[in-house]
């Protein structure tokens, strides 16, 4: 705790009259973007298996958490100790099989939801899923939670059938020329594909991020091997396939 207390004291100093003018003027609302940046940098460090970078990025995230808590302490809302105590008590309560030697009468995923329900009078299975989450990830979280209580297809073949059904409906919507209907059907198709990924134990956000990175690499190969402004579609397609072949060979 000594190291953590030093960090808290440092933050108090930065926010004091003798501290940093930039730090003193910050408000909680400013951290919406800061926190997103830090989380994505952590994700990238994890994907790159760069432990030094991960250590640094976790520290940056912790600093932002302490920063926000200090602002809230000054406003009389809560302290960093309150934050720690709250999460400690919550995690202790949600692991009775560990800390109270209770025998679980349901799978841990179901028991977790039961314990959360007991904690909040306004509990709902799909409540408190932030609308600000990336849409693909949010759809994954929503369907995963619903599946925990049995609201799900029985087999992946049923999900594939639903996917083909949504493709057909999208084609029909396209014929109408109605943007609102087309948008809805595109959304339905994406939502169904998220469920295909879930059935295959694949995080769709992670899968799409990987595919986007792959597209950037292959498109970069095209740019490096031709003048993209003058190249025709056939040339670009050939170079794309060359890049794909090189990746498949591990070159």
N, C-alpha and C positions, 0 to 999 in steps of 0.2 A: 504493500500500500504506500510505501514511502515515495516510490517513483510516481505513482498516480497523484498523491498529495502535492508533489512538486509541480506537476502539470497544472493542477487546479490553482495553486498559488500563482503560477506564472500567468494564467489567464486572468486572475483577479488583478494582478499588477498591470497587465495590458489594458484592462478596462478602467483603471483608476485615473484620477486627474493627472498623475505623473506618468501615465502610460502612453499608448500609441493613439494619435488622433484618428487614424483610420479604424482601428479596432473599437474605439469608443463610439463611433457613429453608426456601427452596424446594428441592424435590426433582425429579428428572427426571420422575417420574410425574405431577406437576402440569401438565406441558406438553402432555399429550394434548389437553385441551380448549383450551388457549391456542393451540396450533398450528392446530387445526381452525378456530377463530374467525378467525385471521389469513388462512388460505388462502381461506376463503369471502369475506372482505372484499376480498382481492385479485381474486377472480373477479368480484365485483360492480363493482369499479373498472374492470376490463377490459371488462365488458359495457356500462358507462356511458361508456366511452372517456374517462374522467376521468384524465388523465395526472398531475395534481397529487396526486390521491387514490392513484393507483397507486404513485407515488414514495413516499408516506408509508407505505402498507401494505407495500411491499417492504422498507422500512427496519425496520418492526416485525417482520416475519418474520425478517430478518437478525439483529436484536437477540435474538430468541428462540433462534436457532441458536447464536449466540455464548454466550448464557446457558447453554444445555444443555452446550455444549462445555466451558465453564468448570467447571461442576459435575463433569463427567466427568474433567477434568484434576485436580481436587482429590482425586478418588477413585483417581487413578492409572490410569484406564482408557485415555484418549487425550487429545490436545490438539486445538485448532482447526487447528493446522498439520498434524496427522495427517489430519484431515478433508479439508483442502484438497489435500494431497498424494495422498490415496487417490483422490479424484474426478478429479484431474488425470491420474494414471497410467491410470485406467480409461478416461477419454474419449480419451486419446492412443492407447491400445491398440485402442479400438473404431473408430478412424478411420484405418486404415493407408493408405487411398486419398488421404488428405489429408497426413498427416505422414511417410509412408514411400514415397509415390508408387507404391504397389502397385496393380495393375490388379485390380479385383474380378472374381472368377470366379462371382459370383452376385449377384442383386439386393441392394441395401443392407439391406433388411429381413431377408432370409435370412442374409446375412453377419453382421449384428448378433447374431442368435441363435447362430450358430456360434461367434462370439467369446466370447459370454457362457458358452456350454457349456464352452469351453476354460478359462475362469476358475474354474469351480467344479466340484468333484468330485461334488457332490450336485445338479447342475443338473437341472431339469425345466422343461419349457416353461410349465407352469401353476403352478409353485411360486412362493412368495414374492409371491403376490397377496394383499394383506392382507384378512382376513375382516372387518376393521373398516371397509372402504370402503363407501360407499353401495351398496346391493345392485344398483341399476340400473347404476351405473358399473362395478361389479365384473363383472357379467354381460357388459357390453360389452368389457371388457378381456380376459376369458377367451375369448370367441368370436373376437375379433380375433386373438389369439395363435394359436388353433387353426387359423384360416383361413390363416395364413401358411404352414403346412405342408401345405395342401391339404385339411384336414378341414373341408369346407364344402359347401353346396349349389352347384350350377352356375349357376342363374339365380334371380332374385328371385321368379319365378312359383312355383318349388318351395318357397320360403319362405312365400309366401302360402298355398299348398296346406297346408303344415304348420300355419300359423296357423288355418285353417278346421278342420283336423283336431283341433287342441287345443281350439277352441271347442266342437266336438261332444263331445269327451271331458269337458269341464267341465260341459256340460249333463247328461251321463249321470251324472257324479259327484254333481251337485246332487240328482238323484233319489234317490240312496242315503241322503242325509242325513248321511253320514260326513264330519265336519269334516276329518279327516286327509287323506282322498282329495280333497276339494274344494280344500284348501290346496295339495296337490301339483299339481293341474291348473291352478290359478290361477298357480302358479309356472312351470309349463311354458308357459302362454300368454304370460306376461310375458317369459320367456326368448326365446321365438320372436319376439315383437314387437321385442325388442332387436336381433335379427338382421335384421328388416325395416329398421330404422333404419340398421344398419351397411351393408347393401347399397345404401342410398340416400345413403350418406356423411353421415349425420346422427348427431350425438352424442345418444343418447337421454336422458342426464342433462340436457343443455342444453335439449333440446326439451321435456321435462316441466317443467323449471324455468320456461321461458318460458310454457308453458300454465298453470301454477299462478299466475304473475303476472297473466296475462290474466284468469283466473277471479276473482282478487281485485279487479281493476279493475272488472269487469262487476258483480260482486256488490256492490261499493261503490256503483256507480251505482244499483242497486236500493235499497240502504239510504238513499241520499240523496234518493230520489224517492218513498218511501212508508214507512209505518210497518211495518217488517218483521215485527213481532209480530202484526199484524192482517191483513196482505196475504194474499190467496188465491193459489193456484198460477198461475191465469190472469194475474193482474196482474203477478206476478213474472216470468213467462215473457215477457210483453209488454215489460216494462222491460228484460229481458235482451236481447231482440232489438233494442230501440231502441239500447242501448249497443253492441251488435255492429255495427249499421248505421252508427253514428257513427264507430266505429273504422275500418270499411271505407272510409268517406269521408274519413278523416284528420282528423276534427273533434276 
